[in-house]
Amino acid sequence: MRNEFRRAQLAIAALFCSLGFQYASWAARIPVIKTSLELSPAEVGVLLLATGVGAAAAFPLVSLLMKRLGSRRLASISCLGLIVVLAGIAAAPNYPVALVVMLADGVLVACLNVAMNAQGAALEVKFERNTMAKLHAVFSGGTFVAALLASGITTATESLSAHFGVAAVILLALTVFAWPRLLLEDLPAEEKKRGRLTLPSRVTAWLGLAMVFGTITEGAMNDWSALYLKEVAAAPAELAPMGIAVVSAMMVLARLFADGWRARWGDRRIVITGATLAAAGLAVALLLGGLVPALIGFACVGLGMAAVTPCLYVAAAKEGPNALTLVATMGTTGLLAGPPVIGFITDATTLVWGMAAVALSALLVTACVAQIRWHARSEEKVLA
């Protein structure tokens, strides 16, 4: 049973890694995309908004595909589609084509996000082991590796085609590895009986809002940290992607220990404390200004937000498969649609005020979670 668990855990981890890697690969090159297509900050915001629109509109499609295909096949198809998206971004000749490509990216990200978290929730239920935080650590690891790859390739060439070609090979290898090892069943039979489409409960609604604000915070750091370091903190071009790397590195480290924190202090306390730390750390960094305070503030965001989304996904899974799909889709929408809002704020004011909105978003997570009475676990699960 232990070998079976590890086999499935590694496969699901490959899905999480793929999503983080693909997302950060193009997010780290936003400055280059902005320059090559001659975009204003508002147009960058609209470009990112297209991904959020795709993710939000994908909810009915994701629910249908989950029922028709199951999470195993949906995840694999989505991974292959995201490889095609990278090629489309590199080849986009103009702004309208780029908008269409990013719309498709939003749909595919929504599909993969729901599918991989369904696999993760099923893994915890089937083997009675806490592992969701570690799976999300692999997502952060994927973004970290992608940021380092982007930084390294940028020193050699500005070519998006060369960069995304290397990224595509890595993504294909991860997909091929994961496919034969994924779980065949998404949830136990008793959970599927609860899978009829109903209006979301009060708990599900608050979880969804908390997830939106949490993923806005994560997504904005990925999408705008590079520009902040370059345009506000005056960092050299080769150091601009290090904003993503710092956030991702702290998330990886924290998520490796987060399952233990969940067992010791409870999910609710972890979420509230972490989101507060992220908001306070980023706010202080913005007030101080400069490269070093920015990197420290970004590290606080990574540390504070590390356990937020894993805890919210686990709570949503306990509400049933439809709740998980809704909360995951809202999370994807926040991850992809939130950063464009930061772009609009930046265009109207400055990037400093845009990042201040990110700090406010982290603080709003605590307000949402405060409305939820978290269910205590009836028994301790083994940490994996």
N, C-alpha and C positions, 0 to 999 in steps of 0.2 A: 504494500500500500504506500509506503514511503517513497519507493522508486516511482510509482505511478503519479504520486503527488508532485514530485520534483520534475518529472517529465512534462506534466501539464503546466506547472508553474513557469518553467523556462519558455515554453511555447507562448503562453499568454504574455510573459514579460517581453518577448520579441515584438508582440503587437504594440505594447506600450512604448517600447523603444522606437518603433517605426513612426508612430504618430509624433512623438517629441522631436525626432530627427528630421522628419519631413517639414514640420512646422517651423522649427528654428532655422532650417537651411535657407528658406526664402525670407524669413523675418530678418535674419542677420544681414541680408543683402538689400534691405529696403533703401538705404542711402544710394546704392548703385541703380536700383530700379527707378528711384525718384529722379536721379540725374539723367538716365538714359531716355526716359519718357518725358522729361522736362515737366515734372509735376510740381504743383504747389502743395503746401501742407494740407490744404483742404482736399485736394484731389487725391493725395495719399490716404486721407481719411475715408473718402468715398471708395477707393480701391479696397481698403480693408473692410469697409462696411459691406461690400459685395459678398465677402465670405460669411459675414454674420447673417445677411439676408438668406443666403443659401442654406445655412445651418438651421435658421428658424423655420424656413419653408419646408425643410426636410422632415419635420416631425411626423406627419401622416405617412410619408414614404418609408421612414425608418421603422415605424410600427408595422407596416405591411410587410416589409422585407424581413424583419425579424421573425414574423409568423411563417412566411413562405420559405425562407432560406435557413433560418437559424443563425445564431451568432457566429458559428464556425465559418460557414461559407460567406456570410456577409462581411466578416472581418477580412478574409483573404481577398475578396473582390475589391474591397475598399482600398486595401494596401496597393494593389496593382494600379488602381485608378489614380492614386496619389502620385505614383511615379510618373504617369502621363501628365499630370498637372505641372510637375516641375519642368518638364520639357516645354509645356505650353507657356509657362512664365518666361523662360529663357528666350523663346522664339516669338513672343508677342511683339508685333511690329508697331502697335499704337495703343493708346489708352483704352478705346472701346473693346478691343480684343482682350486686353489684360483684365478688364472688368468681367468679361464672360468666363475667362479662365478661373478667376478668383471666386466667382459664383459657384462654379463646379467644385472648386476646392472645399467650399463651405459644406456642400451636400455630402461629399465623401468623408470629410472629417467628422460630421455628425454621425454618419453610418458607422465609422470605425470606433468612435468614442463610445457609442451605446453598445456595440458588439463586444468590444474588449472588456468593458466594465461588467457586462452580463457574464462573460467568461470568468472574470475575477470573483464576482459575487457567488457564482455557482461553485467555484473552487473552494471558497471559504465554507460554504454550506456542506458540500460533499465530504470534505476531509476534516471539518471542524477545526480549522487552523486560521489564525489571523495572518493575512498576507497582503491585504489590499494596499497598505502604505508602502510596502516594499515594491509592489508592482508600479505604483506611482513614482517611486524613486527611480525606477528604470526609465519611466517617461522623462523625468528630469535629467537622467543620465544621457538620454538620447538628445535632448536639447543642448546639453553641455558639450557633447562630442561634436554636434553639428556646428556649434559656435566656434569651437577650436578649429574645426576643419575650414570654416569660412574665413577665420582670421589667417590661417596658414596659407590658404589658396590666394587670398587677397594680396598677400605680400608678393606673390609670384605673378598673378594676372587678375585683371578686372573682369575677365570673361565669365558670364553667367553660365554659358553652355558647358565650359570645362568643369566648373564647380558642380553644377547640377548633374552632369554626366557621372561624376564620381559618386555623388549622393544616390543616384538611381541604382547603381550597382550594389551599393550597401543595402538599400531598401529591398531590392529583389532577393538578396541573400537571406535577409531576415524573414521575408514572406515564405520562401521555400523551406526554411527551417521550421517555421511555426505550423504550417498547414497540417502535417500528419500527426501532430502531437496535441492539437487542441481538443477540448472536451466536446463530446458529441451532444450532450444534454446541457441546456442553459440553466435550468432550475429543476429541483425535484418536482415530482408530479403534484404534490400537495400545493406547491406554490403556483403552478400553472393554472390550477382551478380558480385562483384569485385574479387571473389575467384578463377578465372581461373588461371592456372599455367602460370606465365610469368617470364622473367628474372628480378632479383631484381633491383629496382631503385637505383639511386645514394644515396638517403637518407637512404634507407634500408641497403645498403652496409655499410655505415658509422655507422649506428645504430648497425649493427651486429658486426662490429669491436670493437666499444665502449663496447658493451655487453661482448665480449670475454675478453677484458682486465679487465673490471670491475669484472667479475666472476672469472677470474684468481686470482685477489686480494683476493676476498672473500674465494675462495676455498683453496688457499694456506695458509691462516690464520687458517682455520679449520684443514687442513691436516698436517701442519708443526709447528704450534705454540706449540703443546705439546712437540715435540722433541726439539724445540729451548729452551724452558724453562728447560727441563731436562738436555740436553747435553751442552748447551752454558751458560745459566743463572744459572745452578747448582741448580735448584729448586728440592725440595723433590718430590718423585713419586706421592704422593697424591695431589700435587699442579699442576702437569703437565697439567691436563685437564682444569685448570682455565684460560689458554690462550683463549681457545674457549669460555669459559663462559664470559670473559670480553668483547670480540668482540661482542658476541651475545647480551649481556645485553645492551651495548651501542647502538646497532642497534635497539633493541626493543624500547628503550626510544626515540631515534631520529625518528623512523618511526611512532611513535604515534603522532608526531607533524608535520611530513613531508608533509602531505596533506595541512596543513595551510601554510607552507613555499612555496609550489608550487603556491598557490593562491596569495601570497604576492610578491614573487620575480621572479617567473617563473621557469620552469623546467630546462632550459638551464643553468641559473646562479647557481642553486642548484647543478647540476651535476658537473660543472667546479670547483666551490668552494670546494665541498665535496671531490672530487678526489684529488685536490691539498693538502688539509689538511691531507688526508690519506697518501699521498706520503711523505710529509714533516715530519709528526709525526713519521712514521716508520723509516725514514732515521736517524733522530736525535736519536731515541732509539737505533738503531744499533751502532751508533757512540759512545754513552755513555756506552753501555753494562750494564749488571746486571739485576736482577729480576724486581726491581721497574721501571726503565726506560722502560723495555720490556712491562710490563703491561700497562704503560701509552701510549706507542706507539701503542700497540694493541687497546687501547681504542680510540685513534685518528682514526685508520683505521675503527673501527666500526661506530663511529660518522660520519666520512666523506663519507663512502661508503653506508650509510644507505638508502639514497634516490636515489642513482644512478640507480640501476636496476629497481625500480618501475617507475621512469621517462622514462627510455628507453622502458620498456614494453608498457607504455601508448602511447608513440610516435609511436612505431611499430604498435600498434593496429589501429591507425588512418590511417596507410598506407594500411590496409586490412588484411584479415585472413591469406593469404599466407605469407605476410611480418611478421606477428606475429609468425607464425610457424617457419619461417627461423631464425628470431632473437632469439626466445626462444631456438631453437635447438643449435644455435651458443653459446648462453649463457650457456647451459648445457655442451657443449663441452669445453668451457673455464673453467667452474667450475670443471670439472673432468679431463681434459687433461692438464690444466695448471700446477697443482701441481707436476705431474711427471717431467715436465721440470725443476722445482725447484729442484727436486731430482737429476737430471742429473748434474745441476750446482753445487749442494752441493757435489756430488761425485767427481767432477773434482776439486773443490776448497774447500770451507767450507760452513757450513749452514748460516753463516753470509752473505756471498755473495749471497747465494740462496735467503735469505730474502730481500736483496738489490734489487734483480730482481723483487720482489713483489712490492716494492716501485716504481720502474720504470714502472711497469704495470699500477699502479694507475695513474701515470703521463700521460701515453699514452691515457688514457680515455679522458683527457682534449684536447689532440691533435685531436682526432677523432671528438669529439663534436663540436670543433671549426669550423669544415668543414660543419656543418649542420645549416641551417636557420630554427630555431624552429618556428612552427606555433603558433601564439598567439590565445588563446581561444576566440571564438566569444562571449561567455557569461560565467559568473561565475557558477560553479556547487556548490551544497550544500555539505559541508564537512560531512562525515559520519564516 
